[in-house]
Amino acid sequence: MTTTSLPSPNVRATAIGATTVLNWALLAALTQLSGPVPPFLLTALAFSIAFLCFAAWLLLRGESLIAPLRQTPAVWALGVGGLFGYHALYFVAQQNAPPANAGLISYLWPLLIVLFVALLPGERLKAVHVIGALLGFAGAALLVGGDVDAGGSLLGYGAALACAFLWSGYSVLSRLTRGVPTAAVGGFCLVTALLAALCHLLFEPTRWPEGLGWLGVIGLGLGPVGSAFFTWDLGVKHGDLRLLGLLAYFTPLLSTLVLIATGYATATPLLALAAGLITLGMLVGSGRLKHEKPS
């Protein structure tokens, strides 16, 4: 019995997927700029903008908006479960556990991606992958969990852990749906926006963005909660998924730098150490530090 392996990773797809890290680095700053908008309302607005921009792009290219939406129920469950499920669980975690604790636990997802890739056909887990992922997680821990508080409920911590498993599972399982066009993500964004709007009506008071807050919402819809999911989809389906998981650890580092640059955060001595650990983890995990034997 022969084993069918997945095609070799595409360098261009990996590079496109890596831009997602730059996009997600803007998430915290743009969220701050949006102001005190309830989280589900903010999600609904941002994903609506993402869908409208994507629909306009397809129309300008003369492509069908309906064709990419003709997917199986399993594909829809994976796509909507990944986008909406992650955000819903993240909000539950943030509201029922200290933000630093919840953020640190939810940020186990890059490590889980590195581990889960080994379950894919033709893949194998090596020690350098685990070491690199752990170094990256240690660096992220310094940034995300620098001020860890006590307290929090089992619901909050459970939701944070579910976040990590959901997003890593979504990313790895997307690898097995390579035949599904990235354009289908537009439909996932639409359904996510509708579900978030429903949750807002059921659970939140309405508070619309004001003034410059709308720029933050639009920025989210165009970037971290918009184009980022399309570039990530392309990367995880056709690029080097394990390398993308390692690169994802740069997200909290770059996000912290953006917050410092925009005045929302202050530089700390931990920043340099975190940067060093994350960079070292990426180099080790990607095999860039292999010792070459002399010929």
Secondary structure, 3 states (H helix, E strand, C coil): CCCCCCCCCCHHHHHHHHHHHHHHCCHHHHHHHHCCCCHHHHHHHHHHHHHHHHHHHHHHCCCCCCHHHCCCHHHHHHHHHHHHHHHHHHHHHHHHCCHHHHHHHHCCHHHHHHHHHHHCCCCCCCHHHHHHHHHHHHHHHHHHCCCCCCCCCHHHHHHHHHHHHHHHHHHHHHHHHCCCCHHHHHHHHHHHHHHHHHHHHHHCCCCCCCCCHHHHHHHHHHHHHHHHHHHHHHHHHHCCHHHHHHHCCHHHHHHHHHHHHCCCCCCCCHHHHHHHHHHHHHHHHCCCCCCCCCC
